[in-house]
């Protein structure tokens, strides 16, 4: 470490009392400070206690902890927490590995035992200096064994974006920056397309060294998982990015970002039906998780696209043949119902599909006489469950496990142990529209020579024609009609889904559809009926395609 870095966080503590609040401004001075780095009079000297922590105890503990942190006294700060080892490492790394210099920590208004604070600092690395400012908070709890008031240690105390086992680091990153561009050469930045940030981080980690860029200097969050991408917080020295072409479409991506902003915990993906190219991927989630490509949740009745293909493929159903839709149907000791127990006397299979009749599907099981039928169709024709999709970043393949009895029946309607994400659902919709599985791709496979998944067989033309007919009917007069009414053109189809999740007050909302050569799928956790929440997301994306 150079001299500037060594001296970055050394020195005394400047304490200026704020009007009656009992807190202070803790200044972490640079080289030449004359403090001894100890807690001094600010230390908490309370012995063992019992009962809830008082506001006064919380204020004293917070004051002492922030003072020790500001002074760079990691041992003293750590002793004021309920996780000495983790806190000492984090406070020490703040200086030695994140290269933070000149920090001022300013407490905010206390709320019970929680004290917010602001940090205004500089990050200095090899002659480069940039300001760093953020807000965080801490909570004081009673020590389980000592009885002392202690800071409840969380990584977010050091920085609000730090999660369990993550670390703050600065320096020259291993992966140079990349300039990701869409299919037309337009730059895709996290500032313009916020929900692309985790995607861009992964693209940089995977392809930064393959695009000819040069690393600069940054402050970043080191992830807990070895294969997870770093998250850049501050650029100290601009690197020279290499250009990385993706299959994304900036226009469609912008529509996807705008659409998910209207629904919390929502995700959407759009793909081209003829080649699997991913045109857009967007999420609106508190946890920042790329659920659009990595999620694993039951897809509900959108799965009937695959089930219908299997039934037609095996000659057990046809779009224009009768498919009894009763209020309920039983299989394997479990009774299945339709939404609000509706029934469709005399309906054919296309109408039962369009109205999302569960019982019309459950009643087919006995004729099929193969519990693994749905899993086989999903794997052989739709490329699902192969566990070999390589999109260019992390993605979860759809899972359709072989099941028996009531669980096999549940899989007919997208429940049971089936898990999907919008990428998987958009993919099987694209397969239904084109008749051929194309593994979704975010970046060209030629970039790294990665192998692409293949399905065992092509969908029979008669199956594909009937699927398209039924999806068109669903978009025109079925459960998807309202959401798809805004989508222009006559070549459009859809399927809705609602998936019940244990412990959730409302089912997940699923919707998938196509227009021309673009298929899109969306999911809104606890969003209710598929057409109500996920439907408008898909319609907005299709209209931009």
C-alpha positions as CSV (number, residue, x, y, z in Angstrom):
1,X,0.0,0.0,0.0
2,X,1.4,3.4,-0.8
3,X,1.9,6.2,1.7
4,X,-1.3,8.1,0.8
5,X,-3.4,5.0,1.2
6,X,-1.7,4.1,4.6
7,X,-2.5,7.6,5.9
8,X,-6.0,7.8,4.5
9,X,-7.8,7.0,7.7
10,X,-5.6,7.9,10.6
11,X,-6.1,10.5,13.3
12,X,-8.4,11.8,15.9
13,X,-12.1,12.4,16.2
14,X,-13.7,15.8,15.9
15,X,-16.9,15.9,17.9
16,X,-19.2,18.9,17.6
17,X,-22.4,18.5,19.6
18,X,-25.6,19.3,17.7
19,X,-28.3,21.4,19.3
20,X,-29.6,19.2,22.2
21,X,-29.7,16.0,20.1
22,X,-26.9,14.3,21.9
23,X,-25.2,13.2,18.7
24,X,-22.2,14.6,16.9
25,X,-20.4,15.0,13.7
26,X,-17.5,12.5,13.6
27,X,-14.8,13.7,11.3
28,X,-12.2,11.3,10.1
29,X,-9.2,13.6,9.5
30,X,-6.3,12.9,7.1
31,X,-2.6,12.6,7.7
32,X,-1.3,14.5,10.7
33,X,-4.2,14.0,13.0
34,X,-3.3,14.2,16.6
35,X,-5.9,11.9,18.1
36,X,-5.0,8.5,19.6
37,X,-7.8,6.6,17.8
38,X,-9.4,5.5,21.1
39,X,-13.0,5.9,22.2
40,X,-12.1,8.2,25.1
41,X,-15.0,9.8,26.8
42,X,-17.4,8.7,24.1
43,X,-17.1,5.0,25.1
44,X,-20.2,3.3,26.5
45,X,-19.4,2.2,30.0
46,X,-22.8,0.6,30.8
47,X,-22.6,-2.8,32.5
48,X,-25.0,-5.7,32.0
49,X,-28.6,-4.7,31.6
50,X,-31.9,-6.3,30.8
51,X,-35.1,-5.4,29.0
52,X,-35.4,-3.3,25.9
53,X,-32.5,-0.9,25.0
54,X,-33.4,2.6,26.0
55,X,-33.2,5.5,23.5
56,X,-30.4,7.0,25.7
57,X,-28.4,3.7,25.6
58,X,-28.9,3.6,21.8
59,X,-27.6,7.1,21.4
60,X,-24.5,6.5,23.5
61,X,-23.7,3.3,21.8
62,X,-24.1,4.8,18.3
63,X,-22.0,7.8,19.2
64,X,-19.2,5.6,20.5
65,X,-19.3,3.2,17.5
66,X,-19.4,6.0,14.9
67,X,-16.5,7.7,16.7
68,X,-14.4,4.5,16.7
69,X,-15.2,3.9,13.0
70,X,-14.4,7.4,12.1
71,X,-11.1,7.1,13.9
72,X,-10.2,4.0,12.1
73,X,-10.1,2.0,15.3
74,X,-11.6,-1.2,14.1
75,X,-11.1,-3.2,17.3
76,X,-12.9,-0.6,19.4
77,X,-15.7,-0.2,16.9
78,X,-16.2,-4.0,16.7
79,X,-16.4,-4.4,20.5
80,X,-19.5,-2.2,20.3
81,X,-21.3,-4.6,18.0
82,X,-22.9,-8.1,18.4
83,X,-20.6,-9.6,15.8
84,X,-17.0,-8.6,16.7
85,X,-15.2,-10.6,14.0
86,X,-17.4,-9.4,11.0
87,X,-17.5,-5.8,12.2
88,X,-13.8,-5.5,12.8
89,X,-13.0,-6.9,9.3
90,X,-15.5,-4.5,7.7
91,X,-14.3,-1.4,9.5
92,X,-10.6,-2.2,8.9
93,X,-11.3,-2.9,5.2
94,X,-13.1,0.4,4.9
95,X,-9.7,2.0,5.2
96,X,-7.3,-0.6,4.0
97,X,-9.1,-2.2,1.1
98,X,-11.8,0.4,0.1
99,X,-9.2,3.2,0.4
100,X,-11.6,5.6,2.0
101,X,-10.0,8.9,3.2
102,X,-11.4,12.0,4.9
103,X,-14.8,10.8,6.0
104,X,-17.3,12.8,8.0
105,X,-20.1,10.7,9.6
106,X,-23.2,12.8,10.5
107,X,-26.0,11.2,12.6
108,X,-29.6,12.0,11.7
109,X,-32.7,12.1,13.8
110,X,-33.0,9.1,16.1
111,X,-36.1,6.9,15.9
112,X,-36.2,4.7,19.0
113,X,-33.1,2.5,18.8
114,X,-32.4,3.2,15.2
115,X,-30.0,5.9,14.2
116,X,-29.6,7.0,10.6
117,X,-26.3,8.7,9.5
118,X,-24.7,10.2,6.5
119,X,-21.2,9.5,5.3
120,X,-19.3,12.1,3.3
121,X,-15.8,10.9,2.3
122,X,-13.2,10.5,-0.4
123,X,-11.8,7.4,-2.1
124,X,-8.2,7.8,-2.9
125,X,-6.3,5.2,-4.9
126,X,-2.9,5.6,-6.6
127,X,-3.3,9.3,-7.0
128,X,-6.9,9.3,-8.1
129,X,-9.5,10.8,-5.7
130,X,-13.3,11.0,-5.9
131,X,-15.9,12.1,-3.4
132,X,-18.1,9.4,-1.9
133,X,-21.4,10.2,-0.2
134,X,-24.2,8.0,1.1
135,X,-26.7,7.4,3.9
136,X,-27.1,4.4,6.1
137,X,-28.4,3.5,9.5
138,X,-27.7,1.3,12.5
139,X,-29.9,-0.3,15.2
140,X,-28.8,-0.9,18.8
141,X,-29.9,-4.1,20.5
142,X,-29.3,-5.8,23.9
143,X,-26.4,-8.2,23.8
144,X,-27.6,-11.8,24.5
145,X,-24.7,-12.7,26.8
146,X,-23.2,-9.4,27.9
147,X,-26.5,-7.6,28.4
148,X,-24.8,-4.5,27.0
149,X,-26.3,-2.2,24.3
150,X,-24.6,-3.2,21.1
151,X,-24.9,-2.2,17.4
152,X,-26.8,-5.0,15.6
153,X,-24.2,-5.7,13.1
154,X,-25.2,-5.8,9.4
155,X,-23.0,-5.2,6.4
156,X,-25.3,-2.4,5.4
157,X,-24.0,-0.4,8.3
158,X,-20.8,0.2,6.4
159,X,-22.7,0.8,3.1
160,X,-26.4,0.4,2.4
161,X,-25.9,-1.8,-0.7
162,X,-23.7,-4.3,1.1
163,X,-25.5,-7.7,1.7
164,X,-24.5,-10.7,3.7
165,X,-20.8,-11.7,3.2
166,X,-20.2,-9.0,0.6
167,X,-17.2,-6.6,0.9
168,X,-16.3,-3.1,-0.1
169,X,-13.2,-2.9,-2.3
170,X,-11.3,-0.4,-4.5
171,X,-8.6,-0.8,-7.0
172,X,-8.1,-2.0,-10.6
173,X,-10.9,-4.5,-11.3
174,X,-10.1,-7.8,-13.0
175,X,-12.6,-7.2,-15.8
176,X,-12.3,-4.1,-18.0
177,X,-15.4,-2.1,-18.6
178,X,-17.6,-2.9,-21.7
179,X,-19.7,-0.7,-23.8
180,X,-22.8,-2.8,-24.4
181,X,-24.7,-1.9,-27.5
182,X,-28.0,-3.1,-28.9
183,X,-28.6,-4.8,-32.3
184,X,-28.4,-1.4,-34.0
185,X,-25.3,-0.1,-32.2
186,X,-27.1,2.1,-29.7
187,X,-25.4,2.1,-26.3
188,X,-27.2,0.4,-23.4
189,X,-26.3,2.1,-20.1
190,X,-27.5,1.4,-16.6
191,X,-28.3,5.1,-16.3
192,X,-30.8,5.0,-19.2
193,X,-32.0,1.5,-18.6
194,X,-31.8,0.9,-14.8
195,X,-33.1,-2.6,-14.7
196,X,-30.3,-3.7,-17.1
197,X,-27.7,-3.0,-14.4
198,X,-27.3,-6.7,-13.2
199,X,-27.3,-7.8,-16.8
200,X,-24.6,-5.3,-17.8
201,X,-22.6,-6.3,-14.7
202,X,-22.6,-9.9,-15.7
203,X,-21.8,-9.1,-19.3
204,X,-18.8,-7.2,-18.1
205,X,-17.6,-10.0,-15.8
206,X,-17.9,-12.6,-18.6
207,X,-16.8,-10.6,-21.7
208,X,-14.8,-7.7,-20.3
209,X,-11.6,-9.5,-21.1
210,X,-12.7,-10.5,-24.6
211,X,-13.6,-7.1,-26.1
212,X,-10.2,-5.3,-26.0
213,X,-10.9,-2.9,-23.1
214,X,-8.5,-1.7,-20.4
215,X,-9.3,-1.5,-16.7
216,X,-9.3,1.7,-14.8
217,X,-9.8,2.1,-11.1
218,X,-13.1,1.8,-9.2
219,X,-14.8,1.3,-5.9
220,X,-17.0,-1.8,-6.0
221,X,-19.0,-4.3,-4.0
222,X,-17.3,-7.7,-4.0
223,X,-20.1,-10.3,-4.1
224,X,-20.4,-13.3,-1.8
225,X,-20.8,-15.8,-4.6
226,X,-17.7,-16.5,-6.7
227,X,-19.5,-16.4,-10.0
228,X,-21.6,-13.3,-9.2
229,X,-20.5,-10.0,-10.8
230,X,-19.0,-7.1,-9.0
231,X,-21.2,-4.0,-8.6
232,X,-19.4,-0.8,-9.3
233,X,-20.2,2.1,-6.9
234,X,-17.7,4.7,-8.0
235,X,-15.4,5.1,-11.0
236,X,-12.1,6.7,-9.9
237,X,-10.2,6.4,-13.2
238,X,-12.1,5.8,-16.4
239,X,-11.1,2.6,-18.2
240,X,-11.2,2.0,-21.9
241,X,-14.2,-0.1,-22.6
242,X,-14.4,-2.6,-25.4
243,X,-17.6,-2.7,-27.4
244,X,-19.9,-5.7,-26.8
245,X,-22.8,-6.2,-29.2
246,X,-26.0,-7.7,-27.8
247,X,-29.3,-8.8,-29.4
248,X,-31.2,-6.4,-27.3
249,X,-33.3,-3.7,-28.9
250,X,-33.1,-0.3,-27.3
251,X,-36.6,0.7,-28.3
252,X,-38.2,-2.5,-26.9
253,X,-36.0,-2.3,-23.8
254,X,-37.2,1.3,-23.2
255,X,-40.8,0.1,-23.4
256,X,-40.1,-2.8,-21.1
257,X,-38.5,-0.5,-18.5
258,X,-41.5,1.8,-18.6
259,X,-44.0,-1.0,-18.3
260,X,-42.5,-2.8,-15.3
261,X,-42.2,0.6,-13.5
262,X,-46.0,0.5,-13.0
263,X,-46.0,-2.8,-11.1
264,X,-43.8,-3.7,-8.1
265,X,-42.1,-7.1,-8.2
266,X,-42.6,-7.5,-11.9
267,X,-40.5,-8.9,-14.8
268,X,-40.8,-9.1,-18.5
269,X,-38.8,-10.6,-21.4
270,X,-39.2,-10.4,-25.2
271,X,-37.7,-12.7,-27.8
272,X,-37.7,-13.1,-31.5
273,X,-39.7,-16.2,-32.5
274,X,-37.5,-17.2,-35.4
275,X,-34.1,-17.2,-33.7
276,X,-34.5,-16.8,-29.9
277,X,-32.8,-13.4,-29.8
278,X,-33.6,-11.6,-26.6
279,X,-34.9,-8.1,-27.4
280,X,-35.6,-6.9,-23.9
281,X,-35.3,-8.0,-20.3
282,X,-36.6,-5.8,-17.5
283,X,-37.4,-6.1,-13.8
284,X,-38.9,-3.9,-11.1
285,X,-37.9,-5.5,-7.8
286,X,-36.7,-4.3,-4.4
287,X,-34.0,-7.0,-4.3
288,X,-32.5,-6.2,-7.7
289,X,-32.8,-9.9,-8.7
290,X,-33.0,-10.6,-12.4
291,X,-36.2,-12.7,-11.9
292,X,-36.9,-12.3,-15.6
293,X,-34.1,-14.7,-16.5
294,X,-33.2,-16.4,-13.2
295,X,-36.6,-16.8,-11.4
296,X,-38.1,-20.1,-10.5
297,X,-41.8,-20.0,-9.9
298,X,-44.9,-21.9,-11.0
299,X,-46.2,-20.4,-14.3
300,X,-49.8,-21.3,-13.8
301,X,-52.1,-21.7,-16.9
302,X,-49.5,-20.3,-19.3
303,X,-48.1,-23.9,-19.1
304,X,-51.3,-25.0,-20.9
305,X,-49.5,-24.0,-24.1
306,X,-47.1,-26.9,-23.6
307,X,-49.8,-29.3,-22.2
308,X,-52.1,-28.6,-25.2
309,X,-49.2,-29.3,-27.6
310,X,-48.7,-32.7,-25.8
311,X,-52.4,-33.6,-26.0
312,X,-52.7,-32.7,-29.7
313,X,-49.3,-34.4,-30.4
314,X,-50.6,-37.6,-28.9
315,X,-54.0,-37.4,-30.6
316,X,-55.9,-37.0,-27.3
317,X,-57.3,-33.6,-28.2
318,X,-57.9,-31.3,-31.1
319,X,-58.8,-27.6,-31.3
320,X,-62.3,-28.3,-32.8
321,X,-63.1,-31.5,-30.8
322,X,-65.2,-31.5,-27.6
323,X,-63.3,-31.0,-24.3
324,X,-65.6,-31.3,-21.3
325,X,-65.3,-28.3,-19.0
326,X,-67.0,-29.1,-15.7
327,X,-66.9,-27.1,-12.5
328,X,-64.4,-29.6,-11.0
329,X,-62.4,-32.7,-11.8
330,X,-60.5,-35.1,-9.6
331,X,-57.3,-37.1,-10.1
332,X,-55.0,-38.8,-7.7
333,X,-57.1,-38.0,-4.7
334,X,-57.1,-34.3,-5.4
335,X,-60.0,-32.2,-6.7
336,X,-59.3,-29.4,-9.1
337,X,-61.5,-26.4,-9.8
338,X,-61.9,-23.7,-12.3
339,X,-61.8,-20.0,-11.3
340,X,-65.0,-19.2,-9.5
341,X,-66.2,-22.8,-10.4
342,X,-67.2,-21.8,-13.9
343,X,-68.2,-24.5,-16.5
344,X,-68.6,-24.5,-20.3
345,X,-71.2,-27.1,-21.4
346,X,-70.5,-28.4,-24.9
347,X,-67.2,-26.5,-25.3
348,X,-64.5,-27.6,-27.7
349,X,-60.8,-27.8,-26.8
350,X,-60.0,-24.4,-28.3
351,X,-62.7,-22.7,-26.3
352,X,-61.7,-24.4,-23.1
353,X,-58.1,-23.3,-23.8
354,X,-59.2,-19.7,-24.5
355,X,-61.3,-19.5,-21.3
356,X,-58.5,-21.3,-19.3
357,X,-60.6,-24.2,-18.2
358,X,-58.5,-26.4,-15.8
359,X,-60.9,-29.3,-15.7
360,X,-60.9,-29.7,-19.5
361,X,-57.1,-30.5,-19.1
362,X,-57.3,-32.6,-16.0
363,X,-59.9,-34.9,-17.6
364,X,-57.5,-35.8,-20.4
365,X,-55.0,-37.5,-18.0
366,X,-56.7,-40.9,-18.0
367,X,-56.6,-41.1,-21.8
368,X,-52.9,-40.1,-22.0
369,X,-51.9,-42.9,-19.6
370,X,-48.4,-41.5,-19.1
371,X,-47.6,-39.4,-16.0
372,X,-44.4,-38.2,-17.7
373,X,-46.1,-36.9,-20.8
374,X,-45.9,-33.2,-20.1
375,X,-42.3,-33.4,-19.0
376,X,-41.4,-35.3,-22.2
377,X,-43.1,-32.8,-24.5
378,X,-41.5,-29.9,-22.7
379,X,-38.1,-31.4,-23.0
380,X,-38.3,-32.9,-26.5
381,X,-40.1,-30.2,-28.4
382,X,-39.8,-27.0,-26.3
383,X,-36.2,-27.4,-25.0
384,X,-37.3,-27.1,-21.4
385,X,-35.6,-28.9,-18.5
386,X,-32.4,-29.6,-20.4
387,X,-30.3,-27.5,-18.0
388,X,-28.0,-26.5,-20.8
389,X,-29.2,-23.0,-22.0
390,X,-26.3,-20.6,-22.3
391,X,-27.8,-17.2,-23.0
392,X,-24.6,-15.2,-22.4
393,X,-25.4,-14.5,-18.7
394,X,-26.9,-16.5,-15.9
395,X,-30.3,-17.8,-16.6
396,X,-32.5,-20.6,-15.1
397,X,-33.9,-23.2,-17.4
398,X,-37.5,-24.1,-17.0
399,X,-38.0,-27.2,-14.9
400,X,-40.8,-29.8,-15.6
401,X,-40.0,-32.7,-13.4
402,X,-41.6,-36.1,-14.1
403,X,-44.4,-36.6,-11.5
404,X,-47.2,-39.0,-10.6
405,X,-50.7,-38.9,-9.3
406,X,-52.2,-35.6,-8.2
407,X,-48.8,-33.9,-8.7
408,X,-48.7,-34.9,-12.4
409,X,-52.3,-33.5,-12.8
410,X,-51.2,-30.2,-11.2
411,X,-48.4,-30.0,-13.8
412,X,-51.0,-30.1,-16.6
413,X,-52.1,-26.6,-15.4
414,X,-48.7,-25.2,-14.5
415,X,-48.7,-26.0,-10.8
416,X,-46.9,-28.8,-8.8
417,X,-43.1,-28.7,-9.1
418,X,-42.9,-26.9,-12.4
419,X,-40.8,-23.7,-12.2
420,X,-40.4,-21.1,-14.9
421,X,-39.4,-17.5,-15.4
422,X,-40.5,-15.0,-18.1
423,X,-37.6,-16.0,-20.3
424,X,-38.7,-19.7,-20.3
425,X,-42.4,-18.8,-20.9
426,X,-41.5,-16.3,-23.8
427,X,-39.4,-19.1,-25.3
428,X,-42.1,-21.7,-25.3
429,X,-44.5,-19.2,-26.7
430,X,-41.9,-18.5,-29.5
431,X,-41.7,-22.2,-30.1
432,X,-45.5,-22.5,-30.4
433,X,-45.5,-19.5,-32.9
434,X,-42.7,-20.7,-35.1
435,X,-42.9,-24.5,-34.6
436,X,-39.2,-24.8,-33.8
437,X,-37.3,-24.3,-30.5
438,X,-34.6,-21.7,-30.6
439,X,-32.6,-21.3,-27.4
440,X,-32.8,-17.7,-26.2
441,X,-29.6,-15.7,-26.8
442,X,-28.6,-12.4,-25.3
443,X,-25.2,-12.1,-27.0
444,X,-23.9,-13.9,-30.1
445,X,-22.5,-17.4,-29.4
446,X,-19.6,-16.7,-31.7
447,X,-18.2,-14.3,-29.1
448,X,-17.1,-17.2,-26.9
449,X,-17.9,-20.3,-28.9
450,X,-20.4,-21.6,-26.3
451,X,-22.7,-24.4,-27.4
452,X,-26.4,-23.8,-27.9
453,X,-29.2,-26.1,-26.7
454,X,-31.1,-28.1,-29.2
455,X,-34.5,-29.7,-28.9
456,X,-34.8,-33.4,-29.8
457,X,-37.5,-32.9,-32.4
458,X,-39.5,-30.3,-34.2
459,X,-43.1,-29.7,-33.4
460,X,-45.5,-31.3,-35.9
461,X,-47.0,-28.8,-38.3
462,X,-50.6,-29.8,-37.4
463,X,-49.8,-29.3,-33.7
464,X,-48.3,-25.9,-34.4
465,X,-51.2,-24.8,-36.5
466,X,-53.8,-25.7,-33.8
467,X,-51.8,-24.1,-31.1
468,X,-51.6,-20.8,-33.0
469,X,-55.3,-21.0,-33.7
470,X,-56.1,-21.5,-30.0
471,X,-53.8,-18.7,-28.9
472,X,-55.3,-16.4,-31.4
473,X,-58.8,-17.2,-30.1
474,X,-57.5,-16.5,-26.5
475,X,-56.3,-13.1,-27.6
476,X,-59.5,-12.3,-29.5
477,X,-62.2,-13.5,-27.2
478,X,-60.7,-15.4,-24.3
479,X,-59.0,-14.5,-21.0
480,X,-56.3,-12.4,-22.8
481,X,-58.7,-10.3,-24.9
482,X,-58.7,-7.2,-22.8
483,X,-54.9,-7.0,-22.5
484,X,-54.3,-7.8,-26.2
485,X,-56.9,-5.4,-27.5
486,X,-54.3,-2.6,-27.6
487,X,-51.9,-4.7,-29.6
488,X,-52.1,-3.9,-33.3
489,X,-52.2,-6.3,-36.2
490,X,-54.1,-9.5,-36.8
491,X,-51.2,-12.0,-36.2
492,X,-51.4,-12.1,-32.4
493,X,-52.0,-14.7,-29.8
494,X,-51.8,-15.1,-26.0
495,X,-52.3,-17.1,-22.9
496,X,-53.0,-16.0,-19.3
497,X,-52.0,-17.6,-16.1
498,X,-52.5,-17.3,-12.3
499,X,-50.3,-19.4,-10.1
500,X,-51.0,-19.9,-6.4
501,X,-48.0,-19.7,-4.1
502,X,-48.0,-21.1,-0.6
503,X,-48.3,-18.3,1.9
504,X,-49.1,-15.6,-0.6
505,X,-52.3,-13.6,-0.2
506,X,-52.8,-13.3,-4.0
507,X,-51.6,-15.5,-6.9
508,X,-48.8,-14.6,-9.2
509,X,-49.9,-13.0,-12.4
510,X,-48.5,-14.5,-15.6
511,X,-49.2,-13.6,-19.2
512,X,-47.6,-14.6,-22.5
513,X,-48.3,-13.5,-26.0
514,X,-46.9,-12.9,-29.5
515,X,-47.4,-10.4,-32.2
516,X,-45.8,-11.0,-35.6
517,X,-42.3,-12.4,-35.0
518,X,-42.0,-11.3,-31.3
519,X,-43.0,-13.2,-28.3
520,X,-43.1,-11.7,-24.8
521,X,-43.9,-13.0,-21.3
522,X,-44.3,-11.3,-17.9
523,X,-44.8,-12.2,-14.3
524,X,-46.0,-10.0,-11.4
525,X,-45.6,-11.6,-8.0
526,X,-48.9,-11.6,-6.1
527,X,-50.4,-9.6,-9.1
528,X,-53.6,-11.6,-9.3
529,X,-55.2,-12.6,-12.5
530,X,-52.8,-12.9,-15.5
531,X,-54.7,-10.4,-17.6
532,X,-54.8,-7.7,-14.9
533,X,-51.2,-7.1,-14.1
534,X,-48.8,-9.1,-16.4
535,X,-51.0,-8.6,-19.4
536,X,-50.5,-4.9,-19.8
537,X,-46.7,-5.4,-19.5
538,X,-46.7,-7.9,-22.4
539,X,-49.0,-5.6,-24.5
540,X,-46.7,-2.6,-24.0
541,X,-43.6,-4.6,-25.1
542,X,-45.3,-6.1,-28.1
543,X,-46.5,-2.7,-29.2
544,X,-42.9,-1.4,-29.2
545,X,-41.6,-4.4,-31.2
